[in-house]
Amino acid sequence: MNKRIAVLVSGGGTNLQALLDAQSRGEIVNGEIAAVISSSPEAYALERAKKAGVPGYVLEKKDCPDAASLTHTLVELLHKLDIHLVVMAGFMTIVTGELFQA
């Protein structure tokens, strides 16, 4: 079974594009990019995800009262999407340690 990967972004998405390209070449073994999550609705990375057929999501800092709340919302989304691996590829928001707990 492939591990479901979420890529966290906030900008142009050049790191995401490299990952998408690697995936299309078959270089991501036992994994698939299943979601792209951005801290900015304006991030071009979301367009890159859309072109690759990967669902995109936005979690804005302004929608949460503090970093812990943002992290909690992010963790809930990751669980809902059944994500197994998170790649931090320019997500320009501080997340707390809860993200890394089992």
All heavy atoms as an XYZ file, in Angstrom:
754
protein
N       0.843     -1.185      0.000
C       0.000      0.000      0.000
C       0.891      1.251      0.000
O       1.824      1.363      0.784
C      -0.884      0.004      1.242
C      -1.741      1.221      1.366
S      -2.782      1.095      2.838
C      -2.870      2.794      3.282
N       0.583      2.174     -0.883
C       1.337      3.428     -0.943
C       1.011      4.318      0.239
O      -0.140      4.409      0.669
C       1.005      4.187     -2.226
C       1.765      3.660     -3.421
O       2.729      2.915     -3.278
N       1.334      4.041     -4.593
N       2.030      4.975      0.749
C       1.841      5.972      1.799
C       1.283      7.242      1.172
O       1.748      7.683      0.125
C       3.170      6.287      2.493
C       3.801      5.103      3.175
C       2.989      4.642      4.349
C       3.690      3.505      5.070
N       2.891      2.928      6.110
N       0.298      7.827      1.818
C      -0.312      9.067      1.338
C       0.492     10.247      1.886
O       0.686     10.362      3.092
C      -1.776      9.140      1.764
C      -2.619      8.077      1.049
C      -4.046      8.036      1.548
N      -4.714      9.325      1.515
C      -5.271      9.884      0.429
N      -5.225      9.252     -0.722
N      -5.869     11.058      0.508
N       0.935     11.096      0.974
C       1.812     12.213      1.318
C       1.070     13.532      1.163
O       0.379     13.747      0.161
C       3.045     12.224      0.387
C       3.812     10.910      0.501
C       3.945     13.428      0.687
C       4.852     10.710     -0.589
N       1.212     14.408      2.147
C       0.720     15.785      2.049
C       1.936     16.695      1.974
O       2.898     16.535      2.730
C      -0.134     16.161      3.258
N       1.894     17.638      1.044
C       2.968     18.610      0.904
C       2.432     19.958      1.385
O       1.415     20.439      0.887
C       3.463     18.709     -0.558
C       4.613     19.695     -0.663
C       3.882     17.334     -1.075
N       3.109     20.554      2.378
C       2.700     21.837      2.930
C       3.502     22.945      2.255
O       4.730     22.888      2.215
C       2.923     21.864      4.440
C       1.807     21.223      5.290
C       1.507     19.805      4.906
C       2.119     21.337      6.759
N       2.791     23.922      1.704
C       3.396     24.974      0.874
C       2.828     26.336      1.255
O       1.840     26.427      1.974
C       3.111     24.707     -0.621
C       3.683     23.381     -1.070
C       1.620     24.757     -0.905
N       3.445     27.393      0.694
C       2.841     28.716      0.868
C       3.168     29.673     -0.263
O       2.643     30.770     -0.311
C       3.254     29.343      2.209
O       4.624     29.583      2.219
N       4.016     29.252     -1.173
C       4.433     30.176     -2.226
C       4.289     29.609     -3.616
O       3.298     28.973     -3.956
N       5.340     29.808     -4.411
C       5.309     29.430     -5.812
C       5.269     27.940     -6.072
O       4.797     27.498     -7.106
N       5.783     27.176     -5.148
C       5.684     25.733     -5.271
C       6.767     25.065     -6.096
O       6.535     24.001     -6.668
N       7.962     25.664     -6.159
C       9.024     25.018     -6.919
C       9.445     23.698     -6.289
O       9.727     22.733     -7.007
C      10.241     25.945     -7.089
O      10.676     26.395     -5.806
C       9.887     27.146     -7.958
N       9.462     23.633     -4.971
C       9.764     22.358     -4.303
C       8.656     21.343     -4.579
O       8.928     20.168     -4.842
C       9.923     22.544     -2.793
C      11.163     23.312     -2.426
O      12.176     23.239     -3.100
N      11.074     24.079     -1.353
N       7.416     21.795     -4.537
C       6.296     20.916     -4.862
C       6.437     20.400     -6.287
O       6.236     19.207     -6.537
C       4.964     21.655     -4.697
C       3.741     20.910     -5.234
C       3.487     19.627     -4.459
C       2.522     21.818     -5.215
N       6.776     21.280     -7.212
C       6.903     20.858     -8.607
C       7.976     19.785     -8.760
O       7.791     18.820     -9.504
C       7.212     22.044     -9.520
C       7.120     21.693    -10.998
C       5.722     21.272    -11.401
O       4.775     22.027    -11.224
N       5.583     20.069    -11.949
N       9.069     19.937     -8.045
C      10.120     18.915     -8.090
C       9.595     17.575     -7.592
O       9.904     16.521     -8.160
C      11.331     19.363     -7.271
N       8.780     17.621     -6.535
C       8.191     16.385     -6.009
C       7.185     15.791     -6.993
O       7.160     14.576     -7.205
C       7.521     16.658     -4.664
C       8.469     16.977     -3.513
C       7.699     17.537     -2.324
C       9.260     15.744     -3.118
N       6.362     16.637     -7.595
C       5.389     16.158     -8.584
C       6.102     15.547     -9.783
O       5.674     14.503    -10.306
C       4.472     17.302     -9.025
C       3.507     17.837     -7.976
C       2.859     19.134     -8.451
C       2.452     16.794     -7.620
N       7.181     16.181    -10.223
C       7.961     15.649    -11.339
C       8.574     14.297    -10.976
O       8.556     13.356    -11.786
C       9.051     16.632    -11.764
C       8.502     17.899    -12.393
O       7.297     17.933    -12.759
O       9.271     18.884    -12.501
N       9.118     14.202     -9.771
C       9.698     12.935     -9.315
C       8.631     11.849     -9.258
O       8.882     10.695     -9.641
C      10.353     13.121     -7.938
N       7.449     12.223     -8.811
C       6.353     11.257     -8.758
C       5.990     10.783    -10.167
O       5.804      9.581    -10.387
C       5.133     11.870     -8.070
C       3.939     10.942     -8.003
C       2.853     11.488     -7.120
O       2.831     11.187     -5.937
N       1.956     12.279     -7.679
N       5.915     11.702    -11.109
C       5.537     11.314    -12.469
C       6.606     10.446    -13.132
O       6.300      9.660    -14.027
C       5.222     12.546    -13.324
O       6.394     13.273    -13.587
N       7.854     10.558    -12.683
C       8.933      9.712    -13.197
C       9.020      8.378    -12.452
O       9.884      7.558    -12.742
C      10.278     10.435    -13.082
C      10.422     11.639    -14.005
C      11.846     12.181    -13.999
N      12.320     12.567    -12.681
C      12.275     13.797    -12.177
N      11.749     14.785    -12.875
N      12.764     14.046    -10.971
N       8.167      8.182    -11.462
C       8.184      6.943    -10.699
C       9.262      6.875     -9.652
O       9.604      5.797     -9.168
N       9.780      8.026     -9.252
C      10.883      8.063     -8.295
C      10.435      8.109     -6.837
O      11.270      7.991     -5.936
C      11.788      9.261     -8.595
C      12.461      9.154     -9.949
C      13.192     10.418    -10.357
O      13.152     11.423     -9.616
O      13.802     10.399    -11.438
N       9.162      8.289     -6.606
C       8.648      8.236     -5.230
C       8.097      6.827     -5.033
O       7.000      6.501     -5.479
C       7.578      9.309     -4.971
C       8.177     10.700     -5.172
C       7.001      9.157     -3.563
C       7.209     11.848     -4.953
N       8.909      6.004     -4.403
C       8.582      4.596     -4.243
C       7.692      4.412     -3.018
O       7.972      4.951     -1.955
C       9.878      3.764     -4.108
C       9.565      2.290     -3.943
C      10.773      4.004     -5.316
N       6.617      3.673     -3.179
C       5.692      3.348     -2.085
C       4.998      4.567     -1.499
O       4.629      4.573     -0.328
C       6.391      2.569     -0.977
C       6.926      1.243     -1.466
O       6.290      0.577     -2.265
N       8.100      0.873     -1.016
N       4.853      5.620     -2.287
C       4.166      6.807     -1.811
C       3.518      7.553     -2.952
O       3.887      7.374     -4.116
N       2.526      8.381     -2.601
C       1.873      9.222     -3.599
C       1.488     10.541     -2.955
O       1.062     10.584     -1.790
C       0.620      8.553     -4.158
C      -0.472      8.385     -3.126
C      -1.794      7.885     -3.695
O      -2.219      8.390     -4.734
O      -2.379      6.987     -3.072
N       1.654     11.618     -3.696
C       1.244     12.921     -3.200
C      -0.279     12.967     -3.294
O      -0.844     12.928     -4.386
C       1.899     14.063     -3.998
C       3.419     13.965     -3.870
C       1.390     15.417     -3.502
C       4.184     14.895     -4.778
N      -0.918     13.010     -2.133
C      -2.374     12.917     -2.068
C      -3.034     14.254     -1.753
O      -4.241     14.392     -1.921
C      -2.778     11.885     -1.009
N      -2.250     15.232     -1.281
C      -2.823     16.528     -0.916
C      -1.723     17.576     -0.866
O      -0.577     17.281     -0.536
C      -3.513     16.454      0.448
N      -2.120     18.795     -1.207
C      -1.252     19.958     -1.045
C      -2.003     20.927     -0.143
O      -3.164     21.249     -0.407
C      -0.919     20.605     -2.404
C      -0.186     21.924     -2.212
C      -0.094     19.646     -3.254
N      -1.359     21.348      0.925
C      -1.982     22.243      1.895
C      -1.172     23.524      1.951
O       0.038     23.489      2.175
C      -2.063     21.581      3.286
C      -2.837     20.257      3.187
C      -2.724     22.533      4.284
C      -2.793     19.417      4.453
N      -1.844     24.646      1.731
C      -1.170     25.940      1.685
C      -1.608     26.840      2.827
O      -2.769     26.818      3.237
C      -1.479     26.629      0.352
O      -0.898     27.918      0.324
N      -0.676     27.664      3.281
C      -1.006     28.678      4.284
C      -1.454     29.974      3.607
O      -1.775     30.939      4.287
C       0.213     28.942      5.186
O       1.310     29.392      4.415
N      -1.500     29.968      2.268
C      -1.917     31.156      1.521
C      -2.812     30.761      0.348
O      -2.416     29.932     -0.476
C      -0.691     31.891      0.979
O      -1.089     32.893      0.071
N      -3.985     31.371      0.251
C      -4.864     31.046     -0.876
C      -4.312     31.539     -2.210
O      -4.745     31.093     -3.267
C      -6.176     31.762     -0.528
C      -5.778     32.869      0.380
C      -4.580     32.368      1.139
N      -3.329     32.426     -2.167
C      -2.728     32.990     -3.377
C      -1.527     32.186     -3.868
O      -0.936     32.530     -4.899
C      -2.291     34.439     -3.117
C      -3.390     35.328     -2.560
C      -4.595     35.430     -3.489
O      -4.401     35.497     -4.718
O      -5.724     35.430     -2.981
N      -1.150     31.160     -3.167
C       0.050     30.394     -3.504
C      -0.094     29.739     -4.875
O      -1.061     29.020     -5.135
C       0.317     29.339     -2.441
N       0.877     29.978     -5.732
C       0.858     29.361     -7.058
C       0.990     27.843     -6.960
O       0.581     27.106     -7.863
C       1.964     29.939     -7.949
C       1.893     29.410     -9.351
C       0.846     29.782    -10.199
C       2.842     28.518     -9.829
C       0.758     29.272    -11.487
C       2.762     28.014    -11.114
C       1.723     28.381    -11.938
O       1.630     27.882    -13.212
N       1.518     27.378     -5.842
C       1.638     25.932     -5.626
C       0.278     25.241     -5.744
O       0.203     24.099     -6.203
C       2.250     25.660     -4.253
N      -0.787     25.925     -5.350
C      -2.128     25.340     -5.476
C      -2.490     25.112     -6.934
O      -3.153     24.117     -7.268
C      -3.164     26.223     -4.782
C      -3.032     26.313     -3.263
C      -3.939     27.403     -2.721
C      -3.343     24.965     -2.616
N      -2.064     26.001     -7.803
C      -2.297     25.827     -9.244
C      -1.483     24.647     -9.773
O      -1.973     23.862    -10.577
C      -1.934     27.112     -9.997
C      -2.216     27.054    -11.473
C      -3.686     26.868    -11.830
O      -4.558     27.300    -11.053
O      -3.960     26.290    -12.898
N      -0.258     24.533     -9.308
C       0.581     23.392     -9.709
C      -0.088     22.083     -9.291
O      -0.103     21.107    -10.053
C       1.971     23.490     -9.086
C       2.812     24.634     -9.607
C       4.162     24.639     -8.880
N       4.950     25.811     -9.127
C       5.858     25.931    -10.089
N       6.067     24.921    -10.918
N       6.556     27.035    -10.224
N      -0.621     22.051     -8.064
C      -1.303     20.850     -7.575
C      -2.511     20.535     -8.449
O      -2.720     19.386     -8.853
C      -1.721     21.043     -6.124
N      -3.298     21.553     -8.743
C      -4.502     21.371     -9.566
C      -4.140     20.788    -10.928
O      -4.790     19.851    -11.405
C      -5.223     22.709     -9.720
C      -6.506     22.632    -10.487
C      -7.160     24.003    -10.554
C      -8.431     23.970    -11.384
N      -9.074     25.286    -11.452
N      -3.100     21.338    -11.562
C      -2.666     20.843    -12.877
C      -2.227     19.385    -12.814
O      -2.342     18.651    -13.793
C      -1.529     21.706    -13.421
C      -1.979     23.071    -13.880
C      -0.805     23.898    -14.383
C      -1.255     25.281    -14.788
N      -0.137     26.124    -15.246
N      -1.713     18.963    -11.660
C      -1.252     17.586    -11.486
C      -2.366     16.666    -10.997
O      -2.138     15.470    -10.805
C      -0.084     17.554    -10.508
N      -3.557     17.229    -10.772
C      -4.673     16.416    -10.305
C      -4.631     16.081     -8.828
O      -5.243     15.121     -8.378
N      -3.892     16.884     -8.074
C      -3.773     16.674     -6.627
C      -4.656     17.695     -5.917
O      -4.556     18.893     -6.194
C      -2.301     16.833     -6.163
C      -2.194     16.679     -4.649
C      -1.399     15.829     -6.878
N      -5.523     17.254     -5.008
C      -6.386     18.196     -4.298
C      -5.587     19.195     -3.461
O      -4.592     18.836     -2.834
C      -7.231     17.314     -3.378
C      -7.049     15.921     -3.862
C      -5.751     15.869     -4.613
N      -6.034     20.442     -3.466
C      -5.395     21.491     -2.691
C      -6.316     22.006     -1.601
O      -7.534     22.045     -1.774
N      -5.726     22.396     -0.495
C      -6.461     22.901      0.670
C      -5.736     24.136      1.190
O      -4.524     24.249      1.051
C      -6.524     21.843      1.776
C      -7.126     20.544      1.311
C      -6.336     19.571      0.704
C      -8.482     20.301      1.438
C      -6.880     18.379      0.250
C      -9.034     19.110      0.992
C      -8.226     18.156      0.400
O      -8.779     16.983     -0.061
N      -6.484     25.049      1.819
C      -5.901     26.263      2.380
C      -6.227     26.334      3.860
O      -7.389     26.188      4.257
C      -6.434     27.521      1.660
C      -5.876     28.787      2.306
C      -6.091     27.482      0.173
N      -5.193     26.561      4.670
C      -5.344     26.809      6.104
C      -4.640     28.127      6.404
O      -3.414     28.174      6.492
C      -4.706     25.697      6.939
C      -5.375     24.340      6.921
C      -4.580     23.352      7.763
C      -6.793     24.440      7.438
N      -5.416     29.188      6.536
C      -4.820     30.499      6.781
C      -4.646     30.762      8.268
O      -5.537     30.482      9.071
C      -5.689     31.598      6.175
C      -5.627     31.630      4.664
C      -6.325     32.851      4.121
O      -5.655     33.905      4.027
O      -7.522     32.747      3.801
N      -3.518     31.340      8.602
C      -3.196     31.685      9.986
C      -4.258     32.614     10.579
O      -4.643     32.477     11.737
C      -1.821     32.343     10.014
C      -1.287     32.636     11.373
C       0.119     33.210     11.264
C       0.681     33.533     12.615
N       2.049     34.037     12.525
N      -4.779     33.531      9.762
C      -5.752     34.510     10.262
C      -7.072     33.865     10.690
O      -7.842     34.460     11.424
C      -6.020     35.580      9.209
C      -6.778     35.096      7.995
C      -7.026     36.230      7.015
C      -7.778     35.725      5.815
N      -9.139     36.102      5.759
N      -7.308     32.623     10.253
C      -8.544     31.937     10.616
C      -8.448     31.203     11.944
O      -9.430     30.622     12.414
C      -8.937     30.946      9.510
C      -9.325     31.642      8.220
O      -9.772     32.808      8.277
O      -9.178     31.026      7.146
N      -7.272     31.230     12.555
C      -7.055     30.544     13.824
C      -6.511     31.540     14.842
O      -5.671     32.372     14.500
C      -6.070     29.395     13.638
S      -6.658     28.142     12.485
N      -6.950     31.435     16.091
C      -6.530     32.419     17.099
C      -5.062     32.332     17.498
O      -4.486     33.310     17.949
C      -7.437     32.123     18.295
C      -7.924     30.735     18.091
C      -7.930     30.493     16.613
N      -4.431     31.168     17.320
C      -3.028     31.015     17.703
C      -2.425     29.819     16.967
O      -3.112     29.087     16.261
C      -2.878     30.853     19.219
C      -3.752     29.742     19.786
O      -3.929     28.706     19.107
O      -4.255     29.896     20.902
N      -1.113     29.629     17.152
C      -0.402     28.553     16.452
C      -0.929     27.174     16.850
O      -1.030     26.274     16.017
C       1.095     28.644     16.720
N      -1.275     27.011     18.120
C      -1.790     25.717     18.579
C      -3.103     25.381     17.881
O      -3.336     24.226     17.485
C      -1.968     25.721     20.093
N      -3.963     26.365     17.712
C      -5.233     26.151     17.033
C      -5.022     25.799     15.563
O      -5.674     24.906     15.015
C      -6.109     27.400     17.154
O      -7.285     27.255     16.412
N      -4.093     26.487     14.926
C      -3.776     26.193     13.533
C      -3.245     24.768     13.399
O      -3.656     24.015     12.516
C      -2.756     27.187     12.989
C      -2.326     26.932     11.545
C      -3.454     27.255     10.584
C      -1.099     27.739     11.203
N      -2.353     24.402     14.299
C      -1.796     23.053     14.270
C      -2.890     22.021     14.466
O      -2.942     21.010     13.764
C      -0.707     22.885     15.337
O       0.334     23.823     15.093
C      -0.129     21.480     15.332
N      -3.782     22.265     15.405
C      -4.879     21.335     15.670
C      -5.740     21.170     14.414
O      -6.108     20.048     14.045
C      -5.720     21.831     16.854
C      -6.849     20.929     17.194
N      -6.671     19.726     17.846
C      -8.172     21.029     16.933
C      -7.845     19.132     17.985
N      -8.768     19.912     17.449
N      -6.065     22.272     13.753
C      -6.867     22.219     12.530
C      -6.127     21.449     11.444
O      -6.729     20.637     10.717
C      -7.202     23.644     12.051
O      -7.900     24.322     13.103
C      -8.060     23.630     10.804
N      -4.832     21.685     11.333
C      -4.016     20.979     10.351
C      -3.994     19.482     10.635
O      -4.180     18.655      9.731
C      -2.593     21.543     10.341
C      -1.579     20.844      9.440
C      -2.036     20.846      7.991
C      -0.215     21.495      9.593
N      -3.790     19.114     11.877
C      -3.758     17.694     12.259
C      -5.098     17.031     11.953
O      -5.137     15.909     11.431
C      -3.364     17.528     13.741
C      -3.587     16.103     14.227
C      -1.920     17.942     13.950
N      -6.185     17.710     12.249
C      -7.512     17.155     11.932
C      -7.651     16.903     10.430
O      -8.164     15.864     10.015
C      -8.621     18.097     12.399
C      -8.855     18.067     13.885
C     -10.002     18.982     14.314
O     -10.384     19.896     13.548
O     -10.514     18.761     15.418
N      -7.208     17.851      9.615
C      -7.281     17.689      8.168
C      -6.409     16.520      7.715
O      -6.833     15.701      6.890
C      -6.869     18.979      7.459
C      -6.857     18.941      5.928
C      -8.227     18.582      5.362
C      -6.369     20.280      5.376
N      -5.209     16.424      8.251
C      -4.321     15.326      7.883
C      -4.930     13.972      8.229
O      -4.843     13.020      7.441
C      -2.960     15.492      8.561
C      -2.142     16.702      8.117
C      -0.925     16.879      9.029
C      -1.721     16.593      6.658
N      -5.563     13.878      9.386
C      -6.231     12.637      9.769
C      -7.409     12.350      8.846
O      -7.590     11.209      8.398
C      -6.705     12.694     11.220
C      -5.603     12.504     12.215
N      -4.926     11.325     12.385
C      -5.053     13.380     13.085
C      -4.013     11.459     13.317
N      -4.065     12.703     13.767
N      -8.200     13.361      8.551
C      -9.356     13.203      7.666
C      -8.923     12.698      6.284
O      -9.608     11.874      5.673
C     -10.083     14.541      7.532
C     -11.255     14.524      6.599
C     -11.890     15.903      6.504
C     -12.921     15.936      5.400
N     -13.436     17.285      5.175
N      -7.792     13.182      5.816
C      -7.289     12.797      4.495
C      -6.461     11.507      4.535
O      -5.967     11.058      3.507
C      -6.437     13.933      3.913
C      -7.175     15.246      3.660
C      -6.186     16.336      3.245
C      -8.256     15.069      2.610
N      -6.316     10.921      5.714
C      -5.553      9.682      5.903
C      -4.116      9.836      5.399
O      -3.599      9.004      4.654
C      -6.248      8.502      5.223
C      -5.675      7.163      5.662
O      -5.184      7.069      6.805
O      -5.697      6.218      4.839
N      -3.476     10.926      5.819
C      -2.109     11.228      5.415
C      -1.126     10.480      6.314
O      -1.277     10.464      7.530
C      -1.844     12.751      5.466
C      -2.758     13.480      4.479
C      -0.372     13.052      5.221
C      -2.565     13.120      3.018
N      -0.111      9.880      5.696
C       0.898      9.123      6.436
C       2.222      9.863      6.575
O       3.018      9.557      7.461
C       1.158      7.795      5.730
C      -0.065      6.978      5.521
N      -0.581      6.714      4.275
C      -0.914      6.410      6.404
C      -1.683      5.994      4.395
N      -1.904      5.798      5.675
N       2.483     10.796      5.656
C       3.761     11.505      5.644
C       3.509     12.958      5.267
O       2.738     13.235      4.348
C       4.706     10.859      4.621
C       6.061     11.523      4.394
C       6.934     11.369      5.641
C       6.753     10.898      3.184
N       4.166     13.875      5.984
C       4.031     15.302      5.713
C       5.383     15.841      5.257
O       6.395     15.618      5.913
C       3.558     16.067      6.973
C       3.534     17.562      6.715
C       2.198     15.565      7.425
N       5.370     16.556      4.124
C       6.574     17.197      3.611
C       6.398     18.704      3.771
O       5.462     19.284      3.225
C       6.816     16.850      2.125
C       8.023     17.603      1.586
C       6.972     15.348      1.948
N       7.282     19.322      4.547
C       7.254     20.767      4.741
C       8.045     21.400      3.602
O       9.266     21.346      3.597
C       7.859     21.137      6.092
C       7.193     20.474      7.283
S       5.550     21.080      7.624
C       5.937     22.579      8.479
N       7.337     21.967      2.629
C       7.988     22.510      1.438
C       7.686     24.002      1.310
O       7.169     24.469      0.313
C       7.535     21.750      0.201
N       7.992     24.735      2.368
C       7.798     26.179      2.325
C       6.568     26.663      3.050
O       6.186     27.811      2.899
N       5.931     25.834      3.844
C       4.755     26.246      4.624
C       5.231     27.282      5.631
O       5.965     26.971      6.557
C       4.173     25.023      5.340
C       2.807     25.216      5.936
C       1.685     25.250      5.136
C       2.639     25.329      7.307
C       0.419     25.379      5.673
C       1.375     25.467      7.864
C       0.267     25.489      7.040
N       4.859     28.547      5.408
C       5.430     29.650      6.165
C       4.635     29.999      7.430
O       4.407     31.153      7.735
C       5.567     30.885      5.277
C       6.483     30.661      4.082
S       8.129     30.064      4.520
C       8.790     31.502      5.307
N       4.248     28.976      8.144
C       3.520     29.159      9.386
C       4.113     28.212     10.427
O       4.414     27.067     10.107
C       2.025     28.848      9.188
O       1.505     29.720      8.177
C       1.234     29.039     10.454
N       4.274     28.685     11.628
C       4.816     27.854     12.692
C       3.751     26.864     13.141
O       2.597     27.231     13.370
C       5.264     28.717     13.880
C       6.433     29.598     13.466
C       5.641     27.840     15.069
C       6.845     30.607     14.509
N       4.149     25.605     13.233
C       3.255     24.589     13.777
C       3.872     24.079     15.069
O       5.083     24.088     15.244
C       3.010     23.436     12.780
C       2.222     23.914     11.579
C       4.302     22.798     12.347
N       3.030     23.624     15.971
C       3.514     23.151     17.267
C       3.814     21.664     17.200
O       3.499     20.995     16.220
C       2.480     23.436     18.362
O       1.292     22.678     18.100
C       2.133     24.905     18.437
N       4.366     21.128     18.265
C       4.776     19.734     18.318
C       3.665     18.733     18.122
O       3.926     17.587     17.797
N       2.413     19.153     18.294
C       1.287     18.223     18.136
C       1.289     17.574     16.764
O       0.883     16.433     16.602
C      -0.034     18.974     18.339
C      -1.259     18.111     18.142
C      -2.552     18.905     18.249
O      -2.537     20.054     18.724
O      -3.574     18.351     17.855
N       1.771     18.279     15.758
C       1.782     17.762     14.396
C       2.574     16.459     14.328
O       2.250     15.578     13.553
C       2.376     18.794     13.447
C       2.483     18.399     11.977
C       1.102     18.139     11.384
C       3.183     19.480     11.189
N       3.575     16.339     15.153
C       4.488     15.212     15.051
C       4.190     14.100     16.037
O       4.924     13.147     16.115
C       5.915     15.720     15.198
C       6.219     16.801     14.211
C       6.237     18.133     14.598
C       6.414     16.503     12.872
C       6.489     19.137     13.677
C       6.644     17.493     11.944
C       6.690     18.817     12.336
N       3.120     14.202     16.777
C       2.739     13.159     17.701
C       1.903     12.127     16.971
O       1.190     12.423     16.035
C       1.955     13.723     18.879
C       2.782     14.653     19.741
C       1.962     15.297     20.833
O       0.779     15.042     20.979
N       2.594     16.144     21.613
N       1.998     10.879     17.415
C       1.243      9.789     16.786
C      -0.234      9.923     17.029
O      -0.704     10.519     17.928
C       1.738      8.455     17.300
